[in-house]
């Protein structure tokens, strides 16, 4: 199974759109680099939590 199959794309995209939208509404301009950094970090955290959860259920 490839890494991309497990990466939470939908969740990361939702966080990206949320952060970009809040920036745009609050400041009048979006900061896409900040939104990308936050969404990728969130995706990695979700990925690690899913792997940890699967490992915990096997024990």
N, CA, C and O of each residue as an XYZ file, in Angstrom:
236
protein
N       0.850     -1.172      0.000
C       0.000      0.000      0.000
C       0.897      1.237      0.000
O       1.845      1.321      0.780
N       0.607      2.161     -0.844
C       1.420      3.369     -0.985
C       1.090      4.376      0.111
O       0.007      4.351      0.697
N       2.030      5.246      0.369
C       1.851      6.279      1.385
C       0.673      7.182      1.045
O      -0.079      7.587      1.931
N       0.514      7.493     -0.224
C      -0.556      8.408     -0.641
C      -1.939      7.818     -0.384
O      -2.903      8.565     -0.218
N      -2.051      6.490     -0.348
C      -3.343      5.868     -0.077
C      -3.799      6.113      1.360
O      -4.998      6.131      1.634
N      -2.865      6.298      2.261
C      -3.200      6.482      3.673
C      -3.260      7.939      4.087
O      -3.778      8.245      5.161
N      -2.746      8.850      3.267
C      -2.707     10.255      3.651
C      -4.111     10.841      3.619
O      -4.814     10.684      2.620
N      -4.538     11.512      4.685
C      -5.901     12.041      4.764
C      -6.087     13.292      3.897
O      -6.016     14.419      4.387
N      -6.322     13.073      2.627
C      -6.460     14.177      1.666
C      -7.666     15.058      1.995
O      -7.547     16.283      2.032
N      -8.815     14.444      2.232
C     -10.032     15.229      2.470
C      -9.909     16.097      3.709
O     -10.300     17.264      3.695
N      -9.366     15.532      4.779
C      -9.209     16.303      6.007
C      -8.233     17.451      5.811
O      -8.477     18.565      6.276
N      -7.131     17.184      5.126
C      -6.126     18.227      4.890
C      -6.683     19.337      3.997
O      -6.420     20.517      4.232
N      -7.444     18.962      2.985
C      -8.057     19.954      2.107
C      -9.067     20.809      2.869
O      -9.152     22.018      2.655
N      -9.826     20.179      3.751
C     -10.776     20.927      4.573
C     -10.095     21.931      5.477
O     -10.565     23.059      5.626
N      -8.981     21.523      6.087
C      -8.233     22.446      6.943
C      -7.644     23.578      6.110
O      -7.674     24.735      6.530
N      -7.105     23.257      4.930
C      -6.549     24.297      4.053
C      -7.607     25.332      3.694
O      -7.371     26.535      3.804
N      -8.771     24.860      3.267
C      -9.839     25.794      2.895
C     -10.335     26.593      4.091
O     -10.651     27.776      3.965
N     -10.403     25.947      5.248
C     -10.840     26.651      6.451
C      -9.871     27.747      6.863
O     -10.285     28.869      7.155
N      -8.582     27.425      6.888
C      -7.576     28.417      7.279
C      -7.527     29.557      6.267
O      -7.441     30.726      6.645
N      -7.580     29.217      4.992
C      -7.560     30.251      3.951
C      -8.788     31.143      4.055
O      -8.686     32.362      3.924
N      -9.945     30.540      4.289
C     -11.179     31.313      4.408
C     -11.176     32.241      5.608
O     -11.598     33.392      5.507
N     -10.704     31.751      6.737
C     -10.656     32.584      7.940
C      -9.671     33.733      7.746
O      -9.955     34.867      8.131
N      -8.512     33.443      7.147
C      -7.547     34.512      6.864
C      -8.155     35.570      5.956
O      -7.991     36.768      6.183
N      -8.848     35.119      4.943
C      -9.440     36.040      3.977
C     -10.517     36.904      4.634
O     -10.595     38.108      4.389
N     -11.344     36.276      5.469
C     -12.397     37.041      6.133
C     -11.833     37.987      7.189
O     -12.322     39.106      7.344
N     -10.810     37.547      7.912
C     -10.275     38.372      9.003
C      -9.360     39.481      8.504
O      -9.445     40.615      8.975
N      -8.486     39.163      7.555
C      -7.472     40.119      7.104
C      -7.751     40.720      5.739
O      -7.128     41.711      5.359
N      -8.673     40.137      5.004
C      -8.948     40.629      3.660
C      -8.045     40.024      2.604
O      -8.192     40.309      1.416
N      -7.112     39.191      3.033
C      -6.250     38.483      2.076
C      -5.863     37.138      2.670
O      -5.701     37.004      3.883
N      -5.719     36.157      1.813
C      -5.367     34.816      2.256
C      -3.848     34.634      2.218
O      -3.165     35.205      1.368
N      -3.343     33.845      3.134
C      -1.927     33.498      3.152
C      -1.809     32.001      2.852
O      -1.863     31.182      3.770
N      -1.650     31.640      1.578
C      -1.675     30.221      1.209
C      -0.513     29.418      1.774
O      -0.687     28.231      2.052
N       0.658     30.006      1.957
C       1.781     29.246      2.511
C       1.516     28.842      3.949
O       1.831     27.722      4.352
N       0.945     29.740      4.715
C       0.592     29.415      6.096
C      -0.479     28.329      6.121
O      -0.405     27.404      6.930
N      -1.464     28.435      5.247
C      -2.531     27.444      5.183
C      -1.999     26.076      4.760
O      -2.438     25.053      5.285
N      -1.061     26.052      3.820
C      -0.470     24.782      3.385
C       0.311     24.151      4.534
O       0.203     22.948      4.773
N       1.085     24.946      5.234
C       1.870     24.416      6.352
C       0.971     23.825      7.437
O       1.257     22.750      7.962
N      -0.095     24.515      7.767
C      -1.016     24.026      8.795
C      -1.733     22.771      8.329
O      -1.872     21.823      9.101
N      -2.193     22.744      7.080
C      -2.947     21.583      6.597
C      -2.060     20.352      6.442
O      -2.509     19.241      6.721
N      -0.815     20.521      6.005
C       0.096     19.372      5.898
C       0.439     18.838      7.284
O       0.492     17.626      7.493
N       0.668     19.738      8.220
C       0.937     19.312      9.595
C      -0.254     18.556     10.166
O      -0.083     17.518     10.806
N      -1.444     19.064      9.942
C      -2.655     18.392     10.406
C      -2.793     17.023      9.759
O      -3.144     16.054     10.433
N      -2.519     16.930      8.450
C      -2.607     15.648      7.759
C      -1.636     14.622      8.314
O      -1.980     13.447      8.441
N      -0.435     15.053      8.644
C       0.560     14.142      9.215
C       0.119     13.674     10.602
O       0.285     12.504     10.948
N      -0.436     14.580     11.387
C      -0.924     14.201     12.718
C      -2.054     13.179     12.596
O      -2.070     12.190     13.329
N      -2.979     13.401     11.697
C      -4.083     12.456     11.498
C      -3.545     11.108     11.024
O      -4.000     10.063     11.489
N      -2.592     11.123     10.111
C      -1.983      9.890      9.616
C      -1.326      9.112     10.755
O      -1.514      7.901     10.874
N      -0.560      9.804     11.584
C       0.099      9.135     12.705
C      -0.905      8.603     13.727
O      -0.713      7.517     14.273
N      -1.962      9.352     13.986
C      -2.986      8.875     14.908
C      -3.703      7.640     14.366
O      -4.028      6.732     15.132
N      -3.951      7.593     13.071
C      -4.587      6.413     12.475
C      -3.677      5.195     12.565
O      -4.134      4.098     12.887
N      -2.393      5.384     12.282
C      -1.445      4.272     12.383
C      -1.336      3.791     13.825
O      -1.302      2.585     14.073
N      -1.280      4.725     14.784
C      -1.192      4.361     16.185
C      -2.460      3.625     16.628
O      -2.391      2.662     17.391
N      -3.620      4.086     16.141
C      -4.885      3.455     16.494
C      -4.955      2.028     15.955
O      -5.412      1.128     16.660
N      -4.516      1.809     14.735
C      -4.508      0.463     14.166
C      -3.572     -0.450     14.946
O      -3.896     -1.612     15.194
N      -2.414      0.072     15.331
C      -1.441     -0.710     16.085
C      -1.992     -1.039     17.473
O      -1.775     -2.144     17.971
N      -2.694     -0.109     18.101
C      -3.250     -0.332     19.428
C      -4.375     -1.371     19.390
O      -4.538     -2.146     20.332
N      -5.133     -1.386     18.322
C      -6.243     -2.339     18.206
C      -5.751     -3.762     17.976
O      -6.455     -4.710     18.321
N      -4.572     -3.938     17.407
C      -4.037     -5.266     17.156
C      -3.543     -5.931     18.436
O      -3.519     -7.158     18.532
N      -3.149     -5.123     19.418
C      -2.628     -5.685     20.676
C      -3.694     -6.244     21.561
O      -3.396     -6.746     22.645
